[in-house]
């Protein structure tokens, strides 16, 4: 028995060296991992039984059960009791679930306490003393030109307090419409026609032929402008894309074998590409107060065409006239015309065209506008043009391309060069319609411009294009706006010059008689300095535009030695300290382009013979710094269509509450217009 006990002790594992995990395992199966050799000995005895072996086996099993099993279980129990207590203590202190519920409980308790009325009332004075924004404002007044506009606006909102409707995010879908229903019980009244701006209407391919290099049939009914398909085609097959979107340079219409047409319906301009809305916010809010396809339409058009060519090829203005008359027949109400950007020029042109007499004209006679049109809403319109159209036609450039870094410019130039861009833009007869109008009278001369007070340069905005270095005697060193228009004609092909002179004018009428004569000729109908408003005393005009967003106004150019066909003689001088001069505007159109709204608002005159009531609203650009599109307080040229303030105005006008809208001015444009020496 002694030998057997010693043998068992030798074979038994050292229990003191067994880990907790090993002990748990032993407790479960009866043996630790160290007992494998003992198991093998027992198995040998069992597999070769004899009388003596059976006695030995029985004795060994008895010793195991009596000695080892009891002592092992006791040891394991003691250790497990200690471990369980240790784990329980650890769980109590470190359990994530416990910490979570403890924090949640404390948070709810604190919120309930501080949210109660008596605590809130008792601590208002305490918190006001802790955070005194009145003192902060004193510092902000000194730093307001340096700090971001959004930050100063945030502090101002806290100081003045939030109105009830400001607490709601009016940038959300349908929010403005629903709020006006709640506040004013506003509902649909006047039919609405929306006229989009330049490049914002989708254009589809309707050709099935093509030529040897480019087949049109794969692009049938695909949007080659205003979609991701456009981007794909530009990248994968640029030559074919250019053949489709360019117009015939001689006729200004479709090139042979290729045919593009404007997309129709609300889908034509609700989004430019997926996710990038244009008119969608306006459509949503109009829908919220009861508008539907029977009471509102989008008058999409092919913005590439010269205006009269829209009528000759697509009968665009005839269709618009019939739509307005149909609305009047169905609803008994006059129509609201809402034009954005170039769309405002289209509306102004239509008001001249519809009553004019002649081939391809409206021939509706005097009084049609007064009978059928309730209001003309001019949203960020280019009535007096946009300076950025000038460099676009000279060198295919603008501020957006200039601000690219050198590598991006190199890539853009290799993929889509300035020469290619200019040649494409020159075929689009609609682009020259946005060249600035009014000449030096509106835009200043080489020594003075009304806008000069906005910057500290000794030079004037009237010096529209300047050359810091002249390589030849072909160009003058400094050009005014009128001279810049002449420069375009100098560097452009003859067919473009012919189209510009046949379709548009850029000066101004000197007498009332001249203005009356101009009303008979379509080449003057895009220029409010050349023709008067229609004789429609019951019509109303609303001019709504953005301010306080830096906008390109003048340029520094340089003359190049053209060493290859891909180069242009004239390009913006990127090496200049200030290649582009900026002024007050909406990022695309300077506020000076809205000068005629202020002139019309002065009352009855040669420019406004019927004394049409004009309301002017300036919206300050205050973008949300966390919203890529600017949020509900933006006044950017395109993003203004998502502005809560603009949507409120459009809905009030459409709902018959336009009279509640008052003038809202904070720029100096009214004073500038008063100082302009208009001939009439």
QUIKA-V40121 format. One record per pair of residues at least 6 apart in sequence whose C-alpha atoms are under 7 Angstrom apart, sorted by sequence separation. I is the first residue (numbers start at 1). GAP is how many residues later the second one is. D is the distance in whole Angstrom. If there is no record, write none. Layout:
i->I gap->GAP d->D
i->I gap->GAP d->D
This chain:
i->26 gap->6 d->5
i->114 gap->6 d->6
i->170 gap->6 d->6
i->180 gap->6 d->6
i->181 gap->6 d->7
i->209 gap->6 d->6
i->210 gap->6 d->5
i->223 gap->6 d->6
i->224 gap->6 d->4
i->247 gap->6 d->6
i->248 gap->6 d->6
i->271 gap->6 d->4
i->272 gap->6 d->7
i->310 gap->6 d->6
i->311 gap->6 d->6
i->328 gap->6 d->6
i->356 gap->6 d->6
i->357 gap->6 d->5
i->391 gap->6 d->6
i->392 gap->6 d->6
i->443 gap->6 d->6
i->444 gap->6 d->7
i->509 gap->6 d->6
i->518 gap->6 d->6
i->519 gap->6 d->7
i->524 gap->6 d->6
i->525 gap->6 d->7
i->562 gap->6 d->6
i->573 gap->6 d->6
i->584 gap->6 d->6
i->585 gap->6 d->5
i->604 gap->6 d->6
i->624 gap->6 d->5
i->634 gap->6 d->6
i->652 gap->6 d->5
i->25 gap->7 d->7
i->209 gap->7 d->5
i->223 gap->7 d->6
i->234 gap->7 d->6
i->247 gap->7 d->5
i->248 gap->7 d->5
i->270 gap->7 d->6
i->271 gap->7 d->5
i->354 gap->7 d->7
i->355 gap->7 d->6
i->356 gap->7 d->5
i->391 gap->7 d->6
i->470 gap->7 d->7
i->524 gap->7 d->7
i->562 gap->7 d->6
i->572 gap->7 d->7
i->583 gap->7 d->7
i->584 gap->7 d->6
i->600 gap->7 d->7
i->604 gap->7 d->4
i->623 gap->7 d->4
i->624 gap->7 d->5
i->45 gap->8 d->6
i->144 gap->8 d->7
i->208 gap->8 d->5
i->209 gap->8 d->6
i->233 gap->8 d->6
i->247 gap->8 d->6
i->270 gap->8 d->5
i->271 gap->8 d->7
i->339 gap->8 d->6
i->353 gap->8 d->6
i->354 gap->8 d->4
i->355 gap->8 d->5
i->452 gap->8 d->6
i->489 gap->8 d->6
i->561 gap->8 d->6
i->600 gap->8 d->6
i->603 gap->8 d->5
i->623 gap->8 d->6
i->635 gap->8 d->7
i->207 gap->9 d->6
i->208 gap->9 d->4
i->269 gap->9 d->6
i->270 gap->9 d->4
i->271 gap->9 d->7
i->353 gap->9 d->6
i->354 gap->9 d->6
i->355 gap->9 d->5
i->356 gap->9 d->7
i->452 gap->9 d->6
i->560 gap->9 d->5
i->634 gap->9 d->6
i->22 gap->10 d->7
i->207 gap->10 d->7
i->269 gap->10 d->6
i->270 gap->10 d->4
i->354 gap->10 d->6
i->355 gap->10 d->5
i->388 gap->10 d->6
i->451 gap->10 d->7
i->467 gap->10 d->5
i->559 gap->10 d->6
i->560 gap->10 d->6
i->623 gap->10 d->6
i->629 gap->10 d->6
i->632 gap->10 d->6
i->633 gap->10 d->5
i->324 gap->11 d->6
i->355 gap->11 d->6
i->449 gap->11 d->6
i->466 gap->11 d->6
i->467 gap->11 d->6
i->559 gap->11 d->5
i->622 gap->11 d->5
i->623 gap->11 d->5
i->632 gap->11 d->5
i->633 gap->11 d->7
i->45 gap->12 d->7
i->208 gap->12 d->7
i->448 gap->12 d->6
i->449 gap->12 d->6
i->466 gap->12 d->4
i->518 gap->12 d->7
i->519 gap->12 d->6
i->558 gap->12 d->6
i->559 gap->12 d->7
i->601 gap->12 d->7
i->621 gap->12 d->7
i->622 gap->12 d->5
i->632 gap->12 d->5
i->207 gap->13 d->6
i->355 gap->13 d->7
i->447 gap->13 d->6
i->449 gap->13 d->5
i->465 gap->13 d->6
i->466 gap->13 d->6
i->518 gap->13 d->6
i->557 gap->13 d->7
i->558 gap->13 d->6
i->601 gap->13 d->5
i->621 gap->13 d->5
i->205 gap->14 d->6
i->206 gap->14 d->5
i->244 gap->14 d->6
i->446 gap->14 d->7
i->448 gap->14 d->6
i->465 gap->14 d->5
i->557 gap->14 d->6
i->558 gap->14 d->6
i->600 gap->14 d->7
i->621 gap->14 d->4
i->205 gap->15 d->5
i->206 gap->15 d->6
i->447 gap->15 d->7
i->463 gap->15 d->6
i->464 gap->15 d->6
i->465 gap->15 d->7
i->515 gap->15 d->6
i->516 gap->15 d->7
i->557 gap->15 d->4
i->558 gap->15 d->5
i->620 gap->15 d->6
i->621 gap->15 d->7
i->205 gap->16 d->5
i->446 gap->16 d->5
i->463 gap->16 d->6
i->464 gap->16 d->5
i->515 gap->16 d->5
i->556 gap->16 d->6
i->557 gap->16 d->5
i->619 gap->16 d->6
i->204 gap->17 d->5
i->205 gap->17 d->6
i->445 gap->17 d->5
i->446 gap->17 d->5
i->463 gap->17 d->5
i->464 gap->17 d->6
i->515 gap->17 d->7
i->556 gap->17 d->6
i->204 gap->18 d->5
i->205 gap->18 d->6
i->351 gap->18 d->7
i->444 gap->18 d->4
i->445 gap->18 d->6
i->462 gap->18 d->6
i->505 gap->18 d->6
i->204 gap->19 d->4
i->205 gap->19 d->7
i->443 gap->19 d->6
i->465 gap->19 d->7
i->503 gap->19 d->7
i->504 gap->19 d->4
i->505 gap->19 d->5
i->203 gap->20 d->5
i->204 gap->20 d->6
i->503 gap->20 d->4
i->504 gap->20 d->6
i->509 gap->20 d->6
i->13 gap->21 d->5
i->202 gap->21 d->6
i->203 gap->21 d->6
i->204 gap->21 d->7
i->502 gap->21 d->6
i->506 gap->21 d->7
i->508 gap->21 d->5
i->509 gap->21 d->5
i->13 gap->22 d->6
i->203 gap->22 d->5
i->396 gap->22 d->5
i->504 gap->22 d->7
i->505 gap->22 d->7
i->508 gap->22 d->5
i->12 gap->23 d->6
i->202 gap->23 d->5
i->203 gap->23 d->7
i->395 gap->23 d->6
i->556 gap->23 d->5
i->11 gap->24 d->7
i->202 gap->24 d->5
i->555 gap->24 d->6
i->556 gap->24 d->6
i->201 gap->25 d->7
i->396 gap->25 d->5
i->555 gap->25 d->5
i->133 gap->26 d->7
i->214 gap->26 d->5
i->396 gap->26 d->5
i->554 gap->26 d->6
i->555 gap->26 d->6
i->11 gap->27 d->6
i->395 gap->27 d->6
i->554 gap->27 d->5
i->552 gap->28 d->6
i->553 gap->28 d->6
i->393 gap->29 d->6
i->552 gap->29 d->6
i->553 gap->29 d->5
i->392 gap->30 d->7
i->552 gap->30 d->4
i->553 gap->30 d->6
i->266 gap->31 d->7
i->551 gap->31 d->5
i->552 gap->31 d->6
i->266 gap->32 d->6
i->268 gap->32 d->7
i->393 gap->32 d->7
i->550 gap->32 d->6
i->551 gap->32 d->5
i->265 gap->33 d->6
i->317 gap->33 d->7
i->393 gap->33 d->7
i->550 gap->33 d->6
i->551 gap->33 d->6
i->344 gap->34 d->6
i->446 gap->34 d->6
i->550 gap->34 d->5
i->551 gap->34 d->5
i->445 gap->35 d->6
i->549 gap->35 d->6
i->550 gap->35 d->6
i->551 gap->35 d->6
i->264 gap->36 d->6
i->345 gap->36 d->7
i->548 gap->36 d->5
i->549 gap->36 d->5
i->550 gap->36 d->7
i->551 gap->36 d->4
i->263 gap->37 d->7
i->335 gap->37 d->6
i->336 gap->37 d->6
i->344 gap->37 d->5
i->345 gap->37 d->7
i->547 gap->37 d->6
i->548 gap->37 d->6
i->549 gap->37 d->5
i->550 gap->37 d->5
i->551 gap->37 d->6
i->262 gap->38 d->6
i->334 gap->38 d->5
i->335 gap->38 d->5
i->336 gap->38 d->6
i->337 gap->38 d->6
i->338 gap->38 d->6
i->339 gap->38 d->6
i->340 gap->38 d->6
i->341 gap->38 d->7
i->344 gap->38 d->7
i->345 gap->38 d->6
i->443 gap->38 d->6
i->547 gap->38 d->5
i->548 gap->38 d->7
i->549 gap->38 d->5
i->551 gap->38 d->7
i->262 gap->39 d->5
i->334 gap->39 d->5
i->335 gap->39 d->5
i->336 gap->39 d->5
i->337 gap->39 d->5
i->338 gap->39 d->5
i->339 gap->39 d->5
i->340 gap->39 d->5
i->341 gap->39 d->5
i->342 gap->39 d->6
i->344 gap->39 d->7
i->546 gap->39 d->6
i->547 gap->39 d->5
i->551 gap->39 d->6
i->262 gap->40 d->5
i->334 gap->40 d->5
i->336 gap->40 d->6
i->337 gap->40 d->6
i->338 gap->40 d->6
i->339 gap->40 d->6
i->340 gap->40 d->6
i->341 gap->40 d->4
i->342 gap->40 d->6
i->440 gap->40 d->7
i->546 gap->40 d->5
i->261 gap->41 d->6
i->340 gap->41 d->6
i->341 gap->41 d->5
i->440 gap->41 d->6
i->216 gap->42 d->7
i->439 gap->42 d->6
i->440 gap->42 d->6
i->439 gap->43 d->5
i->318 gap->44 d->7
i->328 gap->44 d->7
i->547 gap->44 d->7
i->227 gap->45 d->6
i->228 gap->45 d->6
i->389 gap->45 d->6
i->390 gap->45 d->6
i->27 gap->46 d->7
i->211 gap->46 d->7
i->226 gap->46 d->5
i->227 gap->46 d->5
i->389 gap->46 d->6
i->617 gap->46 d->5
i->618 gap->46 d->6
i->210 gap->47 d->5
i->226 gap->47 d->6
i->325 gap->47 d->7
i->615 gap->47 d->7
i->616 gap->47 d->5
i->617 gap->47 d->5
i->618 gap->47 d->5
i->209 gap->48 d->6
i->210 gap->48 d->6
i->312 gap->48 d->7
i->324 gap->48 d->7
i->386 gap->48 d->6
i->387 gap->48 d->7
i->615 gap->48 d->6
i->616 gap->48 d->6
i->617 gap->48 d->6
i->618 gap->48 d->7
i->27 gap->49 d->7
i->311 gap->49 d->7
i->385 gap->49 d->4
i->386 gap->49 d->6
i->387 gap->49 d->6
i->586 gap->49 d->6
i->587 gap->49 d->6
i->588 gap->49 d->6
i->207 gap->50 d->7
i->385 gap->50 d->5
i->386 gap->50 d->6
i->586 gap->50 d->5
i->587 gap->50 d->6
i->207 gap->51 d->5
i->385 gap->51 d->4
i->586 gap->51 d->5
i->207 gap->52 d->5
i->382 gap->52 d->7
i->384 gap->52 d->5
i->385 gap->52 d->6
i->23 gap->53 d->6
i->206 gap->53 d->5
i->252 gap->53 d->7
i->384 gap->53 d->5
i->205 gap->54 d->6
i->206 gap->54 d->6
i->543 gap->54 d->7
i->205 gap->55 d->4
i->206 gap->55 d->7
i->204 gap->56 d->5
i->205 gap->56 d->6
i->203 gap->57 d->6
i->204 gap->57 d->5
i->203 gap->58 d->6
i->204 gap->58 d->6
i->203 gap->59 d->4
i->204 gap->59 d->6
i->202 gap->60 d->6
i->203 gap->60 d->5
i->201 gap->61 d->7
i->202 gap->61 d->5
i->202 gap->66 d->5
i->201 gap->67 d->5
i->202 gap->67 d->6
i->439 gap->67 d->7
i->201 gap->68 d->5
i->432 gap->68 d->7
i->438 gap->68 d->6
i->439 gap->68 d->5
i->200 gap->69 d->6
i->437 gap->69 d->4
i->438 gap->69 d->5
i->426 gap->70 d->7
i->436 gap->70 d->7
i->437 gap->70 d->6
i->438 gap->70 d->5
i->433 gap->71 d->6
i->547 gap->71 d->7
i->200 gap->72 d->6
i->540 gap->72 d->6
i->541 gap->72 d->6
i->542 gap->72 d->6
i->543 gap->72 d->6
i->544 gap->72 d->6
i->545 gap->72 d->7
i->546 gap->72 d->6
i->547 gap->72 d->6
i->548 gap->72 d->6
i->549 gap->72 d->6
i->598 gap->72 d->6
i->196 gap->73 d->7
i->537 gap->73 d->5
i->539 gap->73 d->6
i->540 gap->73 d->5
i->541 gap->73 d->5
i->542 gap->73 d->5
i->543 gap->73 d->5
i->544 gap->73 d->5
i->545 gap->73 d->5
i->546 gap->73 d->5
i->547 gap->73 d->5
i->548 gap->73 d->6
i->532 gap->74 d->7
i->533 gap->74 d->6
i->535 gap->74 d->7
i->536 gap->74 d->6
i->537 gap->74 d->6
i->538 gap->74 d->7
i->540 gap->74 d->6
i->541 gap->74 d->6
i->542 gap->74 d->6
i->543 gap->74 d->6
i->544 gap->74 d->6
i->545 gap->74 d->6
i->546 gap->74 d->6
i->547 gap->74 d->6
i->595 gap->74 d->7
i->599 gap->74 d->7
i->606 gap->74 d->6
i->532 gap->75 d->4
i->533 gap->75 d->5
i->535 gap->75 d->5
i->537 gap->75 d->5
i->546 gap->75 d->6
i->598 gap->75 d->7
i->532 gap->76 d->6
i->536 gap->76 d->7
i->592 gap->77 d->7
i->595 gap->78 d->6
i->471 gap->88 d->6
i->547 gap->88 d->7
i->465 gap->89 d->6
i->466 gap->89 d->7
i->467 gap->89 d->6
i->469 gap->89 d->6
i->470 gap->89 d->7
i->546 gap->89 d->5
i->437 gap->90 d->7
i->464 gap->90 d->5
i->465 gap->90 d->5
i->466 gap->90 d->5
i->467 gap->90 d->5
i->546 gap->90 d->6
i->438 gap->91 d->6
i->464 gap->91 d->6
i->465 gap->91 d->6
i->466 gap->91 d->6
i->467 gap->91 d->6
i->546 gap->91 d->7
i->465 gap->92 d->7
i->461 gap->93 d->6
i->394 gap->94 d->6
i->512 gap->94 d->6
i->393 gap->95 d->7
i->201 gap->99 d->6
i->201 gap->100 d->7
i->188 gap->101 d->6
i->187 gap->102 d->5
i->188 gap->102 d->5
i->186 gap->103 d->7
i->187 gap->103 d->6
i->188 gap->103 d->6
i->192 gap->103 d->7
i->193 gap->103 d->6
i->194 gap->103 d->6
i->195 gap->103 d->6
i->191 gap->104 d->5
i->192 gap->104 d->5
i->193 gap->104 d->5
i->194 gap->104 d->5
i->195 gap->104 d->5
i->196 gap->104 d->7
i->199 gap->104 d->7
i->191 gap->105 d->6
i->192 gap->105 d->7
i->193 gap->105 d->6
i->194 gap->105 d->6
i->195 gap->105 d->6
i->198 gap->105 d->6
i->193 gap->106 d->6
i->173 gap->108 d->7
i->177 gap->108 d->5
i->181 gap->108 d->7
i->176 gap->109 d->6
i->177 gap->109 d->7
i->174 gap->110 d->5
i->178 gap->110 d->6
i->173 gap->111 d->7
i->174 gap->111 d->5
i->177 gap->111 d->5
i->177 gap->112 d->6
i->174 gap->114 d->6
i->305 gap->123 d->6
i->306 gap->123 d->4
i->307 gap->123 d->7
i->304 gap->124 d->5
i->305 gap->124 d->5
i->306 gap->124 d->4
i->304 gap->125 d->6
i->305 gap->125 d->5
i->304 gap->126 d->5
i->303 gap->127 d->6
i->454 gap->129 d->7
i->191 gap->136 d->6
i->190 gap->143 d->6
i->191 gap->143 d->7
i->192 gap->143 d->6
i->193 gap->143 d->6
i->194 gap->143 d->6
i->195 gap->143 d->6
i->196 gap->143 d->6
i->197 gap->143 d->5
i->198 gap->143 d->7
i->384 gap->143 d->7
i->190 gap->144 d->6
i->191 gap->144 d->5
i->192 gap->144 d->5
i->193 gap->144 d->5
i->194 gap->144 d->5
i->195 gap->144 d->5
i->196 gap->144 d->6
i->197 gap->144 d->5
i->198 gap->144 d->5
i->190 gap->145 d->6
i->191 gap->145 d->6
i->192 gap->145 d->6
i->193 gap->145 d->6
i->194 gap->145 d->6
i->195 gap->145 d->6
i->197 gap->145 d->4
i->383 gap->145 d->7
i->190 gap->146 d->6
i->197 gap->146 d->5
i->196 gap->147 d->5
i->419 gap->147 d->6
i->195 gap->148 d->5
i->419 gap->148 d->6
i->419 gap->149 d->6
i->399 gap->153 d->7
i->356 gap->164 d->6
i->375 gap->164 d->5
i->376 gap->164 d->6
i->377 gap->164 d->6
i->378 gap->164 d->6
i->379 gap->164 d->6
i->380 gap->164 d->6
i->388 gap->164 d->7
i->374 gap->165 d->5
i->375 gap->165 d->5
i->376 gap->165 d->5
i->377 gap->165 d->5
i->378 gap->165 d->5
i->379 gap->165 d->5
i->380 gap->165 d->4
i->370 gap->166 d->4
i->373 gap->166 d->6
i->374 gap->166 d->7
i->375 gap->166 d->6
i->376 gap->166 d->6
i->377 gap->166 d->6
i->378 gap->166 d->6
i->379 gap->166 d->6
i->380 gap->166 d->7
i->387 gap->166 d->6
i->352 gap->167 d->7
i->369 gap->167 d->6
i->370 gap->167 d->7
i->370 gap->168 d->6
i->367 gap->169 d->7
i->370 gap->169 d->6
i->510 gap->169 d->6
i->511 gap->169 d->7
i->352 gap->173 d->6
i->395 gap->173 d->7
i->252 gap->175 d->7
i->395 gap->175 d->6
i->349 gap->176 d->5
i->395 gap->176 d->6
i->252 gap->177 d->6
i->349 gap->177 d->5
i->246 gap->178 d->6
i->249 gap->178 d->5
i->348 gap->178 d->7
i->248 gap->179 d->7
i->247 gap->180 d->5
i->246 gap->181 d->6
i->247 gap->181 d->6
i->345 gap->181 d->6
i->399 gap->181 d->7
i->352 gap->182 d->7
i->351 gap->183 d->7
i->306 gap->197 d->7
i->386 gap->203 d->5
i->382 gap->207 d->7
i->386 gap->207 d->7
i->385 gap->208 d->6
i->384 gap->209 d->5
i->383 gap->210 d->6
i->384 gap->210 d->7
i->382 gap->211 d->6
i->383 gap->211 d->7
i->450 gap->222 d->6
i->250 gap->245 d->6
i->249 gap->246 d->7
i->380 gap->257 d->6
i->336 gap->318 d->7
i->282 gap->359 d->7
i->278 gap->360 d->7
i->281 gap->360 d->7
i->281 gap->361 d->5
i->279 gap->362 d->6
i->278 gap->363 d->7
i->282 gap->365 d->6
i->286 gap->365 d->7
i->171 gap->460 d->6
i->171 gap->461 d->5
i->170 gap->462 d->6
i->192 gap->462 d->7
i->190 gap->464 d->5
i->189 gap->465 d->6
i->190 gap->465 d->6
i->188 gap->466 d->7
i->189 gap->466 d->5
i->188 gap->467 d->5
i->189 gap->467 d->6
i->176 gap->468 d->6
i->187 gap->468 d->6
i->186 gap->469 d->6
i->176 gap->471 d->7
i->150 gap->472 d->6
i->176 gap->472 d->6
i->149 gap->473 d->7
i->150 gap->473 d->7
i->171 gap->473 d->6
i->150 gap->474 d->7
i->170 gap->474 d->6
i->150 gap->475 d->7
